[in-house]
Amino acid sequence: MNIIMNLSKKVFDFYISGFKNMKVGKKLWLIIGIKLFIFMFIFKILFFPNLLKEKFDNDKDRADFVINNLTKQE
């Protein structure tokens, strides 16, 4: 167990020291973070509206709709 902890600490320290010594990499990580924010939050709001909340007033109606569509035999 001690070997695993020691190895994981070395790997963690390796990545931390590498990130601290970066110059261009920090800017690239910032750009990656901004892009992920745009993809996750902005696109979700614009392209994936919550249709169940718009169609139904309460949780029981939403649950019934989902169960009926999941168990529908075609």
Secondary structure as the mmCIF struct_conf table of DSSP 4:
data_model
#
loop_
_struct_conf.conf_type_id
_struct_conf.id
_struct_conf.beg_label_comp_id
_struct_conf.beg_label_asym_id
_struct_conf.beg_label_seq_id
_struct_conf.end_label_comp_id
_struct_conf.end_label_asym_id
_struct_conf.end_label_seq_id
HELX_RH_AL_P HELX_RH_AL_P1 ASN A 2 LYS A 20
TURN_TY1_P TURN_TY1_P1 ASN A 21 ASN A 21
BEND BEND1 LYS A 23 LYS A 23
HELX_RH_AL_P HELX_RH_AL_P2 VAL A 24 PHE A 37
HELX_RH_PI_P HELX_RH_PI_P1 ILE A 38 ILE A 42
HELX_RH_AL_P HELX_RH_AL_P3 PHE A 43 PHE A 47
HELX_RH_AL_P HELX_RH_AL_P4 LEU A 51 LYS A 55
BEND BEND2 ASP A 57 ASN A 58
HELX_RH_AL_P HELX_RH_AL_P5 ASP A 59 LEU A 70
BEND BEND3 THR A 71 THR A 71
#
